[in-house]
Structures are given as structure tokens and as C-alpha cells.
Amino acid sequence: MGRYGIDFYGTGVRYGNAALVQFSAAPFYTVPKAYGTINVIWNTPTGAWTKFRLVRNKYGFPVDPDDGTVLVERDNESFEEYFEDSNLEQGRTYYYSIFLLPANVTDWVRAGNAYGVSVKDFNTLDRMWSYLPIVYRNTDLVISNPASGTTIYDYTNSRENEDLRSLLSIFAFEYDLEKTLATNLMYSGNTTYVDGRYIAPMMQQFGLKFEPEIGLQQSRVLLRNAIKIYKNKGSYSGLITYLKAYTGWDFDVVLGKNLMLDINDSSFEQSVGAWVSSTATLTQQQSGVIAAPGGSGTLIAYNGNANLPATFPNLQEYLLKVTTTTTGTITLDCGYYPSPKATNGIPVKSANIIGVSRDGTYVTYYTTGNNFVNGDKVTVTGLSTSAFNLSNATVYSSTGYEFKVASTAAGSSQGVTATPPPEGIPASIGVAGGNYTFSIFGVSAATARTATLTIKWHDLAGNYLSTSSAGTGVSLPVAGMANGTAGQLTVSAVAPVNTAFATPCINIASATSGQIFYFDAAMFENSNAVTTFEDSRLIKITFKASRINELKNPNFTTNTQWGITNGTLVLGSSLSPAPTALSGETLVAKPTASGDVVINSENITTVLPNTTYTFSTYTKYFNATPSTANPITASIVWYNTPTISKLSISSNTVTVTTSAAHGFSVGQTITFTNTLAPFTAVTGTATVVTVPTATTLTVVISGSGTVASADTSGTIAGFIEQFGPANTGTGSITKISGNGQYATYTTSERTAIRVGSTVTISGASYSAYNISGAVTSVSENTFTINTTAQGETSTATWTSALGVVNFVRPSVTATSPSNVVYGIVKVKYPTTSTSLYLVLDEALFEASAYVNSYFDGDTGVTSLTNLLWEGGDINADAARSHYYKNRGTIQGRLISDLPNYLTLGSQFQLLFAKP
């Protein structure tokens, strides 16, 4: 038989019966059991596997075992082959997938998909019940026959006919199921709620390709934004809409630093671009063997052409071949010759300055008009107050007639102090020009020759203005070049006033006719020095991770990046016997005296203001037995460090003036550092007494005497510490249900309970559930323990005692203040014995309002291709960890699909796990 269409495994059209796969849980299906409840049923999976996971997602079939709510996770052992999924949103379709971990491998495989409808209660039973005569709805009626012959029914002591109502509920539920399906069809235009089976054909109607590996959830978003993407295709708006819809990640899109007009001007991949010469013939030349970065670049023969460089730094296929046609100096221009005007000049920036003002933080330069943007590098010259002259400064903000640069420069303002009128062109008092650097790699085919670079400047009409000084001469090597600085020519210059365009120029001295040279990797950038090459007009897309673990060394591979008060830190593997670990290594705190032991991270400078963070870590005691007097507490400390501009002291009251708003409040603790004489007494911590203004505050210091006011320098380290609850290894249970094989305990919050932990249950109204045993499975807010008890009850307490066996997970959730500079996370416990050690493992600090599952750059999720260390594996355990949902699939698909949404010939770069 033939089957036409697209299935969820992307096989397309198939003929004949489907082949049996190695791993299958078929028949895998769902049955609506009650309103908001779905029974999920499967068969024992085939194949050799070690772990089983059932995952639910309300938008589409999970793309991997981490994509959704984990309902069941088991080892390959005998367990019940169904799950009752309750408390679901009524009226929605839910999607279930079974994943298996094959023996001796690390990649999970899908063993089946199923979907189910959570039936909505339309109050059908009550309506059907109301339609029945009352005599059928009630029993135990008192019937009397008065003399008139009329029968009288007395309902005073009657009761509802429960058997009949129960029978009627069967029909009402089936009717509500059909009505739910019909109602959902009404929302077929809503991509959020439409049945996932319709997504693929709907995407085809809009010319979009359904890719099962991307998942139904992202396909819904792509479908929802299809019209906007097509309408704005090729534009910035269309690009960011497409990227968000396709990936689901946040991102930044910027234009790369190479300002050469296209890839042919910089890399010669399709032609020689805008390069011209009256003293040489320019042709595009295919290179030899393309070597990896750092290759030797040896000159080799290619199609009989001897002495051709094998590779240049851009690792592309083509080069610029220059064959001289005269003797002497050979000149090549990009966009200038033969016209007396620049026909393909590179846009550059400059301005006439007519006024300057300052506010202590920024210097504002007023111009007759400029096109600077935030981040541009500029040089300012010609101002009588030298402090206002700049070299390679960064533009902070800009409008059409003024721009600002961060500077505390002192001095009188110059020129006008307001934005000039557009029709007025006052005389300039200085000039501002962008800093530019041109660079290119070159090599000689036979005889070494010295080459230099220059930049020619042109006005808005393309008229020639001047030429920069030549860069340092470089002898073009004959033996080729490696991926580095050998054979690289550079020149840096500042654009003169009235410049609008630039044309790069290459000059080769003392050449003879017929000589051959090769060039590649040309770059023109807004900088006062050469930087690493990248292709021209590169669209750089930096993706932000779905989750980031802000901690370095979160799995304690070493004992660096962590400190301790009242103790020493050692690796667990250095002890004998060593404590058991959750993954890899552990960190052990050994007290040196009675009192609080505090373990702290290094400064975390990547925290964002007004953002909610959660810190958690798995902990357990070691080497001695704890008691309830040894609770474990987690905390987050937020720091702000404004600079002091002035201190004054009178009668032990210190008035502090800061250079910018300090953000402190009355009662907050602050610490003084680096203060100078005569204020050496102002050290240590103090409490803020008053806050007269945004830049002043007062504190009281100990001691006596009065010190006169004076300017000074230094900083204040103000901090706020926020604590989580003391973790004593107990928690609340809201629901218990048993099936005769195991009981499922639902907790009021996420816990540190793991498979194998020993947990004691107490306080359940059904005493059979008050047991102590090993946990057999764990999901988001549930865990299971084997027991023959059956039925359902609620309200109990679980205890996983602080001890040397079970890990507990102290945590804290807090929102960073608006003026935060960095944060520190801490774990504290009190002790009266130096023998009571604390073991730490799997520390997690992320922007989240919840305690989530642990991860780092190597472990924590089922699909390891979704994990990255910031800066690459070279920084493993010493950098932040990034998790990208479904990156292993999306990245490859995006590389092939993205060109369809960019203008023809656009180059792009995808960046992951960046600071």
C-alpha cells in the first residue's frame, strides 16, 4: 500500500508496510479518563535499553527527552505500563513521547509518540440530569392518595438516584469529548491551540517546509509569523522575526566590522570586485588546497599554475591575482580608478565641531551635522582645551547634530552650547574623524617586493580630498604565509573633515613587468589598529542560551573559584574514604573551629539588574553525624561599588559624596575601601543613616575627633544579602496515589530528592503510605516508592534526613537591585565540631524564579550537543555553562535555511555561548 504525506519522523512518501524499528513502545496511545485527566498507555519497549522516560509537552511532541515535563523515568525493570496524567488544562491537546537510552551509548532515542485530548466539562451531565422527570432523579419517595384521587409525591426525605446519575455521566462525558474536539476545530486558525496534526499541511499552504526535528512548538511560531516574514523578507525586521520563530532563542544581530562593500572586494569569491589598476591586470584565481586555520600556506601548483598560495586567512577558495604590466610602482585601488571620482567608495564618517560642553560624566560635541552611531571610534583634534581632544574614543550616543563621549575631562566649554540650526553653518573650532584601518594579506609568486597601503579620502560627491600617510612597508614573502601576521599589510588613519567615502589602495614598489602577486582577506574597519580578519559586511548573529549557569567550576572539578570562612576546602577525591558524588567530583568544607562555616563563590560580574536569580546546590554531611542544630542555608549577596568623589567628617558623622547615583538606602551595610589620608579612619563596614540626595549619604564611624572636609578617592562596596530557607531535609506532600506496585507522592515544591534517596513519609491519613524506603523515580514535583498500598489520599510530610547518605538541596531566590555590580553566592552551616564536613556538588545559579535541574557544559541534560562552555571546551569548568534547547538539530538546519531569508550573497556567522 502507499502512504502519502509527511509523518512526524520526516520520511515523506513511503510504499509498503513500515519497517519495524529497533526501539518501539507500540502500541502507544492515550485514553481520556475524566475531565482534565488522560491515561497514557504503552507496551514494554523493544530493544536493548537501560533507561525509560515519558515526557509531556502541550505544544507538540517533545524534540528531545528534556523538552517538556518528565512524567515517568525508570530503569529497565518491571513497572506499570500506564500513567494517569491529571490536573491538566481542560480542552487542550497534549503530546507525549517515550524516549529510551540504549545500552552503552549516551544518545537517547525516540520509541513512540502519542497525543491525547483533555476533555472539557461543558456541564452536560447537569443539563441532561435536569431534563429527566424528578421521579427518576430521586428515590425513597413518599406517595399518598387523598380522597380526591390525585397522587401526591413527598420529596422531603428523598435522596438522589446516584446509580442513574452515574450511568448518565458516561454518556455526558462522551458527548463532552466530541464537543471538545468540535470546539477545538473552531480555533484551527489559532496556531497556539490547533491540533498538531494540522500544522504540517497548514505550513505547506504558506510555502513553508515542516521539519519534524525542529518540533511542533517552533513550527507553530513559524506558521504564526509566516506573513510577517514574507512581507519583510531580506530586511532586518524580517530576519529577526524569522530567527526568533525558527529557533526560539533570543539573539543579537549586528553588522560585522569589515566595511568592504561586498565579499568580492574582500575575499574575491565571485570576481575581483571593485578593485582596478592601470599598471597591472587583475584576475580571480582559485587557490590550491584549502588548509585549516594555522596551516602552513605552502605555495603549491594548481592546474599547472606554480607558486600559488594554498590558503589565506579567510579560508575561502579564491584569491586576487595581480600580473604587473609595467615597471616601477604598481598601484591598485578599490573603487577609485579610472574615474576622477570614487565610484565605489566605502562610506566613512567625519564632522566639523562648533561647540563643546561637559557635565562631569560625558563631553558633548556639537557639530554642523554628523552620522556617527553608538560604538563608533572617533578622534577629535583642533580644540584649544586639550582635554577635549580625543584619540580613538568610543561614541556613547549621537544625534544628527551632536555626539557624546564618556569623559570626566575638566575645562571650560568651547564654542556654542546648543545644537546649531540646520540652516546655519558656524565656523568650526575643531574636527572629528572616524578612526579607520585597512589591512590585506599578500604574497609574491617569485621575487619579494615591498608593499605599502594608503587610504584615499573623498567628499560626498566622490571628489578626491587627500591620501593618508602610507603604512609600514612589508616585504611580500615568496614562501607563502600561515594564518597570522606574516605578509599582512596595514595602515591606520583618521578621516579628515568633510570626508564621506574612502578608497583603499595597495602600492607595490620596484616591480618588473610580468611579476605575479596574490592578495586576499582585505578588511577596512572602524578602528585605530588591525584586528582579526572577518569577511565583509558579515551578519553576525549571537544567540543567547535558553539557560545559563552563571557559576564557574559548578561541578567542583577543582577547588578554585570558591572560598571559605572558618574552614578549608578540599576535593572529595582527596579524602579516604571519599564521599560519593552525583557527577564527577565534589567539594568538601572542613571546619577549623566552632561557629558558622561559610562557602562562597568568586565575584559573579555577569549578573543583570532587576533580574530574578535562583541559586541551589546539592549538599550532604560527611565524616560525622549532624542534628537538627545543623541546618544548611543558601544566600545571594548583591554588591554595588560607586566611586567616592568627596568625604567630610564631623563628630564621627561621615558625609559621602559619590560621582554618580549610589542607589543605597537607609539601613544598608556598606564597606569603605582605598580611602586616602586624612580619612584612613574610614575603613571597614558601616550602616547608612541618611540619604540626603541620590549622590550623598551619611554614616557614623567609631572613635572621636573631627577631621576637616577634603576631596579624596576610594570606593564603597555596599551589599545586600538575601537568604533562602534553612534546609532541614523535610517538606510537604499534597497528594499520594498508589496502584499496588508503587506510590506516587506529589510535593508542594521541587525537592533535592533523587533516585536512590531514602525518604520517610509521615502524617498520611491512610497509614499504609507512612513508610520509609528508597526512591525509585523522580519527576518535576513527584517521586515514587515501591509499596503495595492502593488508593488516593492527601497531606503528609516527607523527610530525607540530613546525614551522610542523602543529598539535600538548599536554595534561595532573589531579585538583583537596579545598581548591582556583581554578586556572590554562599552556603552556610553552623557546627560545634571540626569533624562535621559538608560535601557540595552540582551548584547552579541562573536567571530563574525556580529551582531547576542542574546542568553545566558537560552534563545535566540528555542531549549533550545542547550544552556549551562559554568560549569553548578549552574553558571547561572555568567558564559559564550555556544550554540551548534543541541546538544539535536547529543549528545545522538553520545554516542551510537561513540564506533563503537574506539578500543574495550575504555572509553570516552564527555565534554561541558568548559573554
N, C-alpha and C positions, 0 to 999 in steps of 0.2 A: 504494500500500500504506500501511498505517497502522503507526505505531510508538508503543507506549505505555510510559510510564515517564519516568525522569529521566536525561538524559545529562550528561556532565561539562562541558558548556557551558551547562547550565541552561535548555534550550529546552523541556523538558517534552514534551507530546504533539505530534507532528508528523504530517502527512499528505503523501504524495507523497515523491519522492526528495529527498535532501538537496541543497541548492544548493551548487555549488562556491564555495569561498571564495577570496579573492584570494591568500592565502598558505597553501600546503599542501605538506607534505613526504611526502604519501601516495604509495605505500604505506609506512607507518612501522610496523615490527614488530620483535620480538626472537626469537632462537632460542637455546635453551640449547646451549652448545658443549661444556662439560666441567663437572666438579664445581666450583662456585664461579665459573663463567665464563659470561657471557651475551654473545652477539653482537647488537649493535644495528644495524639496517639501515634506511635511508631512501632516498627518491628526491630528486633535486635540487629544492629548494623552488621553487614558482612565485611570481610577483610580483616587484616591483622592491624588492630589499633590499640592504643593504650589509654586514651582519654576521650570522653564524650562531652559535648557541650550543646545545649539547646538555647538559642538566642532569639529574642523577640525584638522587632522594630515596627513602629507604627506607620512608617512612610514607605517601606519597601523591604524586600528580602535583604538581610544583612550582607554587606560586601565581604566581611571577614568576621571571625569569632569575637571581635571587640566592638562590633558595630551594633550596639543595642543593649538590651537588658538580658543578662545571663539568668535563665530560669533554672537550668539544671546543669551541673558539672559533676561528672563521675569518672572514676577509673573503670577499666574493663572488668566489670564484675557483674554479678546478677543484681539487677534493680528493676523497679517497676517501669513498664514501657508506656507510661502516660503521665501527663502533668495537667493539673487543673489550674488554669490561669484566670484568676478572679480579680475583682475590683478594677475592671477595665472601663474605659470611657464607652458609654453605650452609643451604638450607631456607627462605630468606626470599624474599618477593616484592619486586621493585624497580620503581620507577616512573620513566619517562623522559619528558621533554618537550623539544621543539625550539622555540626562540624565534628570531625574526628581527627585525632593526632595519630598518624600511623607510627608503627614501631620503628625506632632507630632513625627518625627524621625530626626536623624542627618545624616543618611547614604543615599547617592544618589543611584538611581537605573537606569540601562540602559533601554531605551524604544525603541531602534532600531539602526541598523547600515545600512549605505548605502555607496556606493563608486561611484565616477564619474571620467570621463576622461576629462582632459583639452586638447582640440583639438589643434594640432599644425598646423600653417599656412605653407603649402608647396608651396605657391604661385600658387596654382591650378587655381584660378579664373583668374589671369592674363594670364596664359598659355591657358586656354580654350577660353578666350576672344580674344587672338591673333589668334586663329585658325579660327575665323569667318571672312567671307568676310567683307571688310571695309564698304560696302554699308549697312550692317546690324548694324554695330557698330556706325554709325553716322546718324544723322537726319539733316533736313533743307539743303539738298544738292542742288546745282545749276546745272541743266542739260542742256547742249546745243548740238545741232545737226548741225554741219557745213555741208557745201555742199558735202563734201566727203562721208557723210552718217555715220561717226563714232561718237558714243555718247561720250561726254566729261563730267566728273563729277568734279565740282569745290568744294573743301573742305575748302576753305578759311574761310567761315563763318559758317561752320557746327558745331554741338555740339554732345557730346557723347550720345548714346542711353542709358540713365540711367535706364529706365524701363527694358530693355532687360538685362543689366548687373546685376540688382538686382535679376531678375529671375534666371539668370545663377549662382549667388552666392549661391543659395540654393543647387544646385547640387554639386558645388565645395566644400561647407562645408561638405556635407555628404561624399563626396569622401575623404576629408582630415580626417574625423573621422575614416573611415575604414583604411586609410593609417597609422594613428596614432596607431590604435590597432595592425596593422600588424608590424609596426616598433618596437613597444614595445615587440612583441614576439621575435624579433631578440636579445633582451637583457635579455632573460629569464635566462641566466647564471649569470647575474649581480644581486646579492641579494638586492642591494640598490633600483633598479628600477623595478624588476619583479613584476607583478601583485600579490597582496597579496593573491589572491585565490589559487595561486600555491605553496605558502610557505609550507602549511601542507603536501601535498604529496611529495614535494621535501625533507622535513625533514625526512619523513618516509623512503625514498630511502637511506638516510645516517644513518638509525638506531636511529634517534632522535625522541623524542616524542614532538609533538606540543601541547603546553598548552595555550589555549586562554587567560587565566588570566595573563600570562606573557606578552602577547601582540605581535603583528606582528613586531613591531620595534625591540625588543630584539631577536625575533625568527630569523629575517634576519641576525643579527650579529652572532647568534649561528650557523646558517647554513653556513655562510661565513667562519667561523673558524673551521668547523667540522673536516676537515682532520688534521689540526694542533693539535686540541685537542686529537684526537685519536692517532696520531703519538707520542705525548708526554704524554700520559695518565699515571698518577701516579708520574710524575715528577713535579718539581717546575714550569717549563715553561708551562706544560700542565695545571696545577692548575690555574695559574694566567690568562691564556688565557680563560679558562672555566669561571672563576668568572667574568671577565670583560664582556664576551659575554652574560652570563646569567642574570647579574644584571644591567649592565650599570653604576655601581658606580665605583669610584676609591677606592683603598684599600691598606693596608699594610699587608703583610704576614710574620710572624716571628715564629720561634720555641719557644715554651714555656720554662719556667725557670727550670722545673723539668727534670733533666738529667737522671733519672732512665731509663733503656733501653727500657722497654715497660710497658703497663698498668698492666700486671700481677705482675711485680716487685713492683709497687707502690700501686695498688688497688686490685689485686688478683681476677679479674673478671672472668678469664677463668681457672687459675691454680695458683700454688704458685710461678710461675716464676722461677727465678734463685736462690731463697732462699734455703739454705741447712743447716743441723745441724747434728752433731754426738751425741748430747746429748738430742735430742727431735725429736718427729715425727711432721712433718708439713703437714697440710691438708688445703684445701679450704673449707670455711664454709659459708653457706648462712646466712645472717643476719636476724633479726626479722623485725618488722615494720620499714619501711624507713621513718624517720621523716624529717620535713622541717628543713632548717638551723636554728640553735638556739634551736632545740628540746632538750628534757631532756636527751635522750640517756639512758633511764632506762633499766636495764637488764631484759629481758623477756624470756619466754620459746618459743622455736621454734622447732616444730616436736619432742617434748619431751626433747629437749636439754635445760636444765635450765641454768640460768645465762648467756645468750647470749646477748651482747650489741645490742641495737636496731639500732643504726646508728653511723657512724663515719663521720668526716668532709667532705669526698668526696661524701657522699650521694649515694654511689653505693650499689650494692646488696650483695657483698661478702667480707669476711674478711680472714685473715691468722690465722688459729687456731694452737696453739703450745701446744703439750702434752709432758711434760717432761718424759724422760726415765731414769734419773739418779738423784742423789742428789748432791747439790752444785751449782756451777756456770753453767748456761745454756748459750751457745753461738750460735747465728745464723749469718750466713754470706750470702751475696748476691753475688754469682759468684766466690767464692774462694775455699771452701771445696768441695770434698776431695782432689783434685789435689794440689800439692805444688805450682801451678801457678794459677794466676787469669784467669779463662776460660771465664767469662762473666763480666769482669771489666768495669766500667764506664770510658770513656776517660776523662782525666784531662790534665792540661797544666802546664809546668814549663820550665825554661830556665837558662842557665849559662850566666851571664853578663860579657863581656870582655871590655866594654868601655862605657863612658857616655859623652854626650855633651849637651849644653844648648844654647838657643837663646833669653832668657828673657820671652818667652811665653810657650815654650814646652821644656821638657827634653827628649832627645833621648837616649834610651838604646840599645847598640849593643850587640848581642848575638851570640852564636855558632849555633843558629837555634831555632825558636820558632813557635808555631801555634796559637798565640794569635790573636783575631779579635777585631774589634772596639766594645767597650762597655764592654769587659771583665774586671773583677775586679782582680787586682793583688797586691801582697805585695812584695816589694824589700827589701832585707836585705844584710848586709855584706859589704856595701860601706863605705870607710873611711870618705867621706864627708857626714855627717849625713843628710844634707838637701836633698840628692838624695835618701835616703831610704824612702820607701812609705808603707802605710798601707791601703789596700782596695781601691786603686786608680783605676780610670777608664781609660782604654786604648783608646787613641784618634785615632790613626792609627797604622797599623802594616804591615810589610813585612815579608819575611821569615827569615830575619836576624836582624831586628831591630823593636822596637816599641816606640811610643811616648805617653807621658802623659802630660796633661796641667799642667804647673808649672812655677812659677817665681822664683824658688829656685836659690839662689846665690851660688857661689863657683867655684873652678877650675874643669875643665873637668878631667875625670879619664880614664886611660887605652887607648886603641886605639881610634882613632877618625874617623875611616872609617869602612864600612861594611867588616867583615872578609871574606877571600876567602873560598869557600866551603870545600876545602881540608885541610885548616888549622884549628887546634883546639887549640887556645891560652889558656893559663891558665885563669880561671875565677877570677874576682875581686869581684863578688857578685852573688846573685841568685835572680831569680824572680819566684814566685809561685802563682798560682791562689788561690783565697780565696774560700773555699767551706764549705757548711753547710749541714749536714744530719739531718733529723727530721722524726719522726714517732709517731703516737698515739698508746697507748697501754692500756690494762685493764686486770685485773686478775679476773678469774671466782670465786675464793673463798677467798684466803688469799693474802693480799697486799704484794708485794715483790718490792725491789728496783732494778731498771734497769738503765743501762747507755749505751751510744752509743760511738763507736770509728770508725775511718776510717783507713783502711789498704791501704798502697801505694805500687804500683808495677811499674816496668820498662816496656819498650816497649815490651820485650819478655814475660811479665807476671810474672817475678820473684819478690818475696816479697822483699820490701825495709825496711819498718818500719810501725809502728802503731801510730796514733795520740794519744794525751792525751785524756782521757775519758771526756765526757761531764758531766754536773751536774747530779747526781743521782736523779731519780724521783720514788716515791713510786707509783706503778701501782694501781689505785683505784679499789675498788671492786664494787662500786655502779654505774659504768658506767661513761660516760663523755658527756658533752654538746659540742656543736660546738665551741670550743675555745681552751684555753691553758691547761686545766686540763688533765693530763695524757699524755701530749706531751713531748717527749724526744728530745733533740737536742745536737749537737756537731758541733763546728766550728774549722777549721784548715786550714793551708796554705800548699799546696802541696810542698814537698821537691824537690830539684833539681833531674833531671833525671826521675821524675815520669811521667808515661804515662797513668796509669789506677788506679782506686780506687775501693775498695770493702767495702760497708757499713757493719757494724757489730752491733748486739744487744747483750748485756750481762745482764742476769738476775741473781742476787745474791741470795744465801741461799734458793734455790728451793728444793722441795722434789719430788720424783718420782711420776708421775701421776697428777701433777698440770697442770691446763689449763690456757693459756693466749691467748688474742686476740690482733691482730695488724692490722692497716690499715693506709692509707694515708701517705705512705712513700715518702719523697721528698729529692733529692740531688740537690743542686743549687749552682751556682757561686755567692756566697755572704758570708759576714762575720757574718751574723745573719739570723735567720729564718724569713721567710715571709709567707704570706697566702698560704695555700696549693692549688695546681692545679695538675691535672693528668699528668702523664709522657708524654714527647715528644708531648705535646699538640700543635696542629697547630692553632695559634691564628690569626684570620682574622679580622682586624679592618677596617670597611667600612667608607669611607668618604662621607659625605652628598652631595646630589645634590645641596643644597643651605644651607648656614649658616648665620643666623642673628647674627653678632658679638656682638651686644649690650646686656647687661644685663638689666633686667627690661624694655624692649622695649615698653611694654603696660602700663607703669606707674602705676602698682598696688600699689607701694609705691613711695615716693619722694626721695628714696635713689638711689645711683649710678648716680645722676645728681646734678650739681651745678649751681650757677647763679652769675653773676656780675651785680651790680646795681639793686637788687631786692630780693625777697623771693619766694620760691617755695612751693605751697600747692597743695593738691589733689583737683580735681574738686568737688568731693562729699562733701568736707568740706564747700563749698560755698552755699549760699542760695539767689537766686535760683542757682542750679548747671548747668554748661554748658552741653549740650548734648554730648555724646561720640559716637565714631564709634564702639568700642568694649570694654566694661568694664569701666575702669577708665580713667581719663585724668590728665595731669599735667598742672598747671596754674602758669604762671610767673606774679608776681605783682611788678611793678617798685617801687623803693624807691626814685628816683629823675629823673629829666630830663636827657636825653642822651641815649646812646646805652645800651640796655638790652641784655645780652649775656647768653644763657643757654648752658651748656656744659656737656658732658658725663664724666665718670671717665676714667682713662687711659685704653686704649684698647691694651693689650700686645700681642694679638694673630694675629696682622697684619703681613703680609709677605712682604718681599722686592720685588720691581719691579712688583707689582701687582696692577691692576686697581680696585678701590673700588668706590661704589656709596652710598651716604648717602641721605636719604629722611625722612621726617616726615610730617604728616598732622597737619596743624595749622589753627587757626582762632582767630579773636579778640573777646574780651568779656568785658562787663561792660561799654564800651564806643565805639563810632563810629570812625573808622580810616579814613584816607585820603590817597591820593597817596604819601604823605610825610612819610608814614609808611610802606615801603616795607619790606619784610621778606627775609633774606638771610641765606643760609646754607653754612657751610665751614668744611673742614677737616684740622687738624693740625698734621703734622708728626714730631716726635721728635727723636733725636739721642743723646745718653748720653755717650760719651767716657770719660775715666778716664785721669785726668791730671797727668803727671809724673814730670813736671817741669814748673815753671813760672819765667820769668825775666821781669823786668820793667825798662824802661829808658825813661825819658822825656815823661811820660804818654803813651808811647807805650809799650804794653804788648805782649811779645812773649810767646806763649803757646806751650808746647810740650806734646803730648798725648802718651799713652802707646801703642796704635795701630792706624791704619789709621783712621782719624776722619771723612773724607767724606764731609767736609764743603766746601763751595765755597765763593768767594768774594761777599760781599753784603748781605750775610745771617746773620740773627739775632741769637745770642747765649746768653745764660744765665749762669753765674758762680754760683756755689753752693759749700758750705762746704770747701772753701779755708782757709788755715791756716795763722797765722802770719808769716812773716810781710806783708802778702798780704790781710789783711782784707779790704783794699780799693777796691779790685777786687770783686765786688758784682754787682748784677743786670744784665741788658742786655747791649749788645754791638754789633757793626756791624763788621763783618770780613773785614779787609782792604787788607791783602795779605795772600797768601797761598804758602810759600816758598817750602814746601815739604808735603808729604802725612801725616806726623805726626806733622807738625808745622803750626801755623797761627799767625797773629798779629791783635790786636785790639787797639783802642785808648780809654783811660778812662779819665774822667774829673778830675779836681784837679791839683795840682802842686807837684813838688818834684820828687826825684829819689829814687827808692828802689833797693838795690843790688840784684843780682841774687841769687836764692837759690832753693833747692828742696822743694816741697810742695805736698799736696794731695788735692783732690777735684774732681769735675766733671763739665762738660759743658753740658748744656741742650740746644742743638741747635734745631731750629724748622723752618718749612716751613708751611705757612697757604695758602690753596687754596680755593677760594670762588666759589660758584655757582652763577647763575644769580639772580638778585633781583626779587622776585616773587611779581608781582602786580596783579595777578589774571586775566591775559589775555593771548591769544595765537592765532596762525594762523590756519585757516581752508583751506585745499587743495581741498576738493571736497564736494558737497552737492547733495543728491538724495532723492526725495520724491515719495511716492506711493499713496498719497491721505489719508493715515491714520497717517503716521509719516514721518519725515525727518531724514536721517542718515547723520551726519556730521563727516567727516574724518579730523583728526587733524595732524599737522606736527610732533608732538611728543606725547608721553604719558603724560597724564594730571592727576590732582587730582580730576577731575570731577567724582562724584558718583551719583548713582540713587537718585533722590530727590533734587539734587542741582539745584538752579535757575541760568540759563545761558542766557545771552543776545547775540544775533547774529547781527552783523552789517557789512555793506560793501559788501553784496552779490549782484551780478548784477541782479538777479531775486529777487525783493523786497519782495515777499511773504515769502522768507526764512529769512528775517530780523525780527526775533521775539524774545520774551523773555518768557521763560517757564521752567517748571520742567523737568529734565532729566528722561526719562523712562527706559533706558537701557544703559549699558556701556560695551564695549569690549576693546581690546588692544589699538587701536588708533581711536575709533569711539564712538559716543554717539548719542542717538535719542531723539527727542522732538516731541510730537504729533502736527500735522498740516495737513490740507487738501491740501497743496501745492503738485504739482507733477512736475516731470521733473528733469533735472540734470544741475548743474552749478558748478562753482569753485571759489575759492579765497574769503575769508571773514575773519572776526575776531570774536573770542568768548571772552566773559568777564564773569567771575564769581567773582564779586567784593569782595575785602577784606572787611569783615564785621563780623557780629556776627551770621550769618546763615551758609554760605558756608565754607567748609574747602578748603584750598589751600595746595599745596604740594611743598614747596621749596626743592631743591635738589642740589647736587654737585657731580661730577665725577672727580676723580683724581688718579694718579698713585703714589704709595709709592716709596720713594727713596731707593737706594740699601743699605743704612746704617740705615734704620728705626729701632727703638727700640719699640716705641709704638705710638699710635695715639689718637686723641681726636676729637669728632665731636661737632659742635656748631650750634646754631640757634641765629641770631641776628636781632633786630629790633630797630629803633630809635623812641623816644617818647618825647613829651614835657609835657605829663600829666601822673601823677602817677595813674590815673584811667583807663588807657588803658592796660588791661590784655591780655596776649597771652595764648591760650589753645593749648597744644600739645597732640597728640595721634598717636599711631602706628608708632614708629620710626624704621627704617630699615637701617642697614649698612652691606653690603655684598660685596663679591668679584665679581663684575659685572661691565660692561661698560654701563649698562642701569638702569633706574628706573623700578623696577619690583614690582609685587604685594606684599603687606605686609604679613608677617607671623611671628608667634612666636611658642613656644612649645605647645600652646593650640588652636590656631585659625589661620585663614588665608587661608586654603585650604579646599576643600570639603571632602577629605578623611583624617580624623583626625588621623588615625592609621599611617599615613606617617610622623607625627610630633613627635619630642622628645626634651625634655630639656636635656642639657648636664649633665650627672651624674644622670639622672632620675628625676621623679616628685618631689622628695624631694628638688630639687633645682629650682623648678618652679619659674619663674620671677626673679631669682637671678643668672642665668647662660645663656650661649649661646643657641640659638634655632637651631635645625637641621631638615631639610626636606629631606626625602628620597623618590624619585619617586617610587610609587607602592610598598613600603615596606610591607604593610599589606599583600600582596599576595606573593611577592618574598621570604620573609624570611622563611615562612612556607614551601614553595616548595623547597627552597634551602636546608633546613635541611634534607629533605628526599632524595634529589637527589645527594647531594654532596658526600656521601660515595662511589658512583659509580665511582668517579674520583680521589679517594685516594687509597693508598696502604691498603691492608686488615688489619683491626684492628686499623687504625689511628684514634686518637681522635682529635676533632676540636672544636673551640669555636668561635662564631660569636659575634663581639663587635660593638656596635653602639653608636653614639653621645659621642665620647671620645675627650679629649683635643687634 
